[in-house]
Amino acid sequence: YRGVGAKIGYLEKAKIALMDTFEFHAETSGGFGPFKPPAAYKLEGDFLDRRFVMKNDKGEVVAKITQDRLIEFDQFNHYQIQIAAGMDPMLVVACACAIDEEFDEEHKKRKEQQNR
């Protein structure tokens, strides 16, 4: 949502992909009804290990997201995000947060197994 409450797009898990992939569809990209617009951005990589990239519709990497291993707290996740010039940083952070929430249960299970 923009500052005025207008929806700018949505994030969903790709149904057909070689690896785990999320797609961000911009509301301004057209499409109607069951015909959704093509993905404006794709997020691909290892979401469980928190290492993934965001690519534009041309396949160019516009952001890299990794877990920060230097500073770790049990209460929250800490990321390093590198963003290309001209890319909307709030969109990248919002997508990273949404994906982190999607995999939150898997992250908790993995942490429990490591602590055994």
VEXZA-71353 format. One record per residue (C-alpha): chain; residue in three letters; residue number from 1; x negated, y, z. Coordinates in nm, 3 decimals, always signed. Layout:
BEGIN
lumro A kolnu Ala guke NUM px X py Y pz Z .
...
END
This chain:
BEGIN
lumro A kolnu Tyr guke 1 px +0.000 py +0.000 pz +0.000 .
lumro A kolnu Arg guke 2 px -0.111 py +0.350 pz -0.072 .
lumro A kolnu Gly guke 3 px -0.101 py +0.616 pz +0.199 .
lumro A kolnu Val guke 4 px +0.253 py +0.704 pz +0.096 .
lumro A kolnu Gly guke 5 px +0.377 py +0.346 pz +0.137 .
lumro A kolnu Ala guke 6 px +0.379 py +0.251 pz -0.232 .
lumro A kolnu Lys guke 7 px +0.281 py -0.109 pz -0.307 .
lumro A kolnu Ile guke 8 px -0.029 py -0.123 pz -0.531 .
lumro A kolnu Gly guke 9 px -0.049 py -0.498 pz -0.583 .
lumro A kolnu Tyr guke 10 px -0.059 py -0.839 pz -0.421 .
lumro A kolnu Leu guke 11 px -0.310 py -1.115 pz -0.347 .
lumro A kolnu Glu guke 12 px -0.238 py -1.483 pz -0.408 .
lumro A kolnu Lys guke 13 px -0.427 py -1.809 pz -0.428 .
lumro A kolnu Ala guke 14 px -0.484 py -1.918 pz -0.789 .
lumro A kolnu Lys guke 15 px -0.289 py -2.228 pz -0.880 .
lumro A kolnu Ile guke 16 px -0.529 py -2.339 pz -1.153 .
lumro A kolnu Ala guke 17 px -0.902 py -2.288 pz -1.090 .
lumro A kolnu Leu guke 18 px -1.223 py -2.491 pz -1.073 .
lumro A kolnu Met guke 19 px -1.300 py -2.359 pz -0.724 .
lumro A kolnu Asp guke 20 px -1.103 py -2.181 pz -0.453 .
lumro A kolnu Thr guke 21 px -0.995 py -1.855 pz -0.610 .
lumro A kolnu Phe guke 22 px -0.773 py -1.570 pz -0.504 .
lumro A kolnu Glu guke 23 px -0.628 py -1.324 pz -0.752 .
lumro A kolnu Phe guke 24 px -0.531 py -0.962 pz -0.695 .
lumro A kolnu His guke 25 px -0.253 py -0.850 pz -0.927 .
lumro A kolnu Ala guke 26 px -0.205 py -0.474 pz -0.964 .
lumro A kolnu Glu guke 27 px +0.155 py -0.354 pz -0.970 .
lumro A kolnu Thr guke 28 px +0.074 py -0.113 pz -1.255 .
lumro A kolnu Ser guke 29 px -0.046 py -0.393 pz -1.486 .
lumro A kolnu Gly guke 30 px +0.297 py -0.466 pz -1.631 .
lumro A kolnu Gly guke 31 px +0.487 py -0.789 pz -1.633 .
lumro A kolnu Phe guke 32 px +0.837 py -0.845 pz -1.502 .
lumro A kolnu Gly guke 33 px +1.039 py -1.118 pz -1.335 .
lumro A kolnu Pro guke 34 px +0.858 py -1.453 pz -1.350 .
lumro A kolnu Phe guke 35 px +0.598 py -1.303 pz -1.586 .
lumro A kolnu Lys guke 36 px +0.341 py -1.158 pz -1.351 .
lumro A kolnu Pro guke 37 px +0.065 py -0.927 pz -1.467 .
lumro A kolnu Pro guke 38 px -0.280 py -1.071 pz -1.530 .
lumro A kolnu Ala guke 39 px -0.520 py -1.061 pz -1.236 .
lumro A kolnu Ala guke 40 px -0.697 py -0.727 pz -1.202 .
lumro A kolnu Tyr guke 41 px -0.954 py -0.889 pz -0.971 .
lumro A kolnu Lys guke 42 px -1.056 py -1.245 pz -0.881 .
lumro A kolnu Leu guke 43 px -1.221 py -1.346 pz -0.556 .
lumro A kolnu Glu guke 44 px -1.430 py -1.662 pz -0.583 .
lumro A kolnu Gly guke 45 px -1.680 py -1.846 pz -0.370 .
lumro A kolnu Asp guke 46 px -1.705 py -2.038 pz -0.046 .
lumro A kolnu Phe guke 47 px -1.431 py -1.895 pz +0.173 .
lumro A kolnu Leu guke 48 px -1.495 py -2.134 pz +0.464 .
lumro A kolnu Asp guke 49 px -1.860 py -2.026 pz +0.483 .
lumro A kolnu Arg guke 50 px -1.747 py -1.668 pz +0.423 .
lumro A kolnu Arg guke 51 px -1.956 py -1.607 pz +0.111 .
lumro A kolnu Phe guke 52 px -1.758 py -1.486 pz -0.187 .
lumro A kolnu Val guke 53 px -1.754 py -1.226 pz -0.463 .
lumro A kolnu Met guke 54 px -1.487 py -1.005 pz -0.615 .
lumro A kolnu Lys guke 55 px -1.488 py -0.973 pz -0.994 .
lumro A kolnu Asn guke 56 px -1.296 py -0.734 pz -1.217 .
lumro A kolnu Asp guke 57 px -1.095 py -0.843 pz -1.521 .
lumro A kolnu Lys guke 58 px -1.414 py -0.834 pz -1.731 .
lumro A kolnu Gly guke 59 px -1.588 py -1.085 pz -1.500 .
lumro A kolnu Glu guke 60 px -1.825 py -0.825 pz -1.353 .
lumro A kolnu Val guke 61 px -1.903 py -0.854 pz -0.983 .
lumro A kolnu Val guke 62 px -1.767 py -0.545 pz -0.806 .
lumro A kolnu Ala guke 63 px -1.815 py -0.662 pz -0.446 .
lumro A kolnu Lys guke 64 px -2.002 py -0.926 pz -0.245 .
lumro A kolnu Ile guke 65 px -1.868 py -1.036 pz +0.092 .
lumro A kolnu Thr guke 66 px -2.075 py -1.241 pz +0.338 .
lumro A kolnu Gln guke 67 px -2.053 py -1.316 pz +0.706 .
lumro A kolnu Asp guke 68 px -2.303 py -1.115 pz +0.907 .
lumro A kolnu Arg guke 69 px -2.519 py -1.369 pz +1.089 .
lumro A kolnu Leu guke 70 px -2.726 py -1.105 pz +1.272 .
lumro A kolnu Ile guke 71 px -2.445 py -0.992 pz +1.498 .
lumro A kolnu Glu guke 72 px -2.197 py -1.258 pz +1.607 .
lumro A kolnu Phe guke 73 px -1.915 py -1.226 pz +1.856 .
lumro A kolnu Asp guke 74 px -1.664 py -1.496 pz +1.948 .
lumro A kolnu Gln guke 75 px -1.376 py -1.248 pz +1.961 .
lumro A kolnu Phe guke 76 px -1.394 py -1.126 pz +1.600 .
lumro A kolnu Asn guke 77 px -1.559 py -1.185 pz +1.265 .
lumro A kolnu His guke 78 px -1.830 py -0.955 pz +1.137 .
lumro A kolnu Tyr guke 79 px -1.893 py -0.916 pz +0.765 .
lumro A kolnu Gln guke 80 px -2.137 py -0.746 pz +0.533 .
lumro A kolnu Ile guke 81 px -1.970 py -0.606 pz +0.223 .
lumro A kolnu Gln guke 82 px -2.157 py -0.465 pz -0.076 .
lumro A kolnu Ile guke 83 px -1.939 py -0.264 pz -0.312 .
lumro A kolnu Ala guke 84 px -2.021 py -0.145 pz -0.665 .
lumro A kolnu Ala guke 85 px -2.000 py +0.224 pz -0.745 .
lumro A kolnu Gly guke 86 px -1.649 py +0.329 pz -0.841 .
lumro A kolnu Met guke 87 px -1.479 py +0.034 pz -0.668 .
lumro A kolnu Asp guke 88 px -1.209 py +0.105 pz -0.409 .
lumro A kolnu Pro guke 89 px -1.366 py +0.006 pz -0.074 .
lumro A kolnu Met guke 90 px -1.030 py -0.014 pz +0.106 .
lumro A kolnu Leu guke 91 px -0.901 py -0.266 pz -0.148 .
lumro A kolnu Val guke 92 px -1.209 py -0.484 pz -0.100 .
lumro A kolnu Val guke 93 px -1.180 py -0.471 pz +0.281 .
lumro A kolnu Ala guke 94 px -0.805 py -0.543 pz +0.266 .
lumro A kolnu Cys guke 95 px -0.862 py -0.848 pz +0.041 .
lumro A kolnu Ala guke 96 px -1.143 py -0.975 pz +0.267 .
lumro A kolnu Cys guke 97 px -0.920 py -0.942 pz +0.575 .
lumro A kolnu Ala guke 98 px -0.629 py -1.121 pz +0.405 .
lumro A kolnu Ile guke 99 px -0.853 py -1.410 pz +0.299 .
lumro A kolnu Asp guke 100 px -1.007 py -1.429 pz +0.647 .
lumro A kolnu Glu guke 101 px -0.657 py -1.461 pz +0.795 .
lumro A kolnu Glu guke 102 px -0.566 py -1.729 pz +0.540 .
lumro A kolnu Phe guke 103 px -0.862 py -1.943 pz +0.651 .
lumro A kolnu Asp guke 104 px -0.842 py -1.855 pz +1.022 .
lumro A kolnu Glu guke 105 px -0.721 py -2.201 pz +1.133 .
lumro A kolnu Glu guke 106 px -0.990 py -2.377 pz +0.928 .
lumro A kolnu His guke 107 px -1.254 py -2.150 pz +1.082 .
lumro A kolnu Lys guke 108 px -1.131 py -2.235 pz +1.434 .
lumro A kolnu Lys guke 109 px -1.141 py -2.610 pz +1.363 .
lumro A kolnu Arg guke 110 px -1.493 py -2.585 pz +1.221 .
lumro A kolnu Lys guke 111 px -1.614 py -2.388 pz +1.525 .
lumro A kolnu Glu guke 112 px -1.466 py -2.647 pz +1.764 .
lumro A kolnu Gln guke 113 px -1.643 py -2.928 pz +1.578 .
lumro A kolnu Gln guke 114 px -1.975 py -2.742 pz +1.593 .
lumro A kolnu Asn guke 115 px -1.940 py -2.689 pz +1.970 .
lumro A kolnu Arg guke 116 px -1.891 py -3.061 pz +2.039 .
END
